[in-house]
Amino acid sequence: MKEIIELSEKTLTLERNKYLKVKGSIDTNIYYIESGSLRIFVLDAYEEQTIRFGYKENIIVALDSFLTGSPSELYIQAIKKTVVRVISRQQFNQFLEQENNQRWWTKTLEGLVLQQMEREKDLLTSSPKERYERVLSRSPQLFQEIPNRYIANYLRMSAETLSRLKKS
């Protein structure tokens, strides 16, 4: 991970609620979060649907656009003031040419696929309580970094339901 961060020649500071990426844009950068927190969401006809979070020492990317070079349906928004290091696709490709880095990238993508499968399973089969407990066990830091209203949206429950579950 350290090697990727060192590739970055640019730092961005996003104020709370500012967008790193909006729907319809192409973004072929990877972002390393130095401080703050971000969320990735889509906007359907009715509301925002949060699909992923990133916070200090995480990498965040609009993976669909990064991989294809095509416009994405995703938004990436700062939840609080956030500082990110920017790694371009070109810099990242040079990184992958070095020994063992391709293996690291494959493992990272495999991890993302497994996380996504867990999330889909949660949303399709679990009760709100089970979803809450599973996310709490997988990502306890989430509850320290991210406001409840975003976590509730991510878990597909009301803020009131999440509050009740946290108290019980």
Buried (B, 14 or more C-beta within 10 A) or exposed (E): EEEBEEBBEEEBEBEEEEEBBBBEBEBBBBBBBBEBBBBBBBEEEEEBEBBBBBBBEBBBBBBBBBEEEEBBEBBBBBBBBBBBBBBBBEBBEEBEEEEEBEEBBEEEEEEEEEEEEEBEEBEEEBEBEEBBEBBBEEBEEBBEBBEEEBBBBBBBBEBEBBEBBEEE
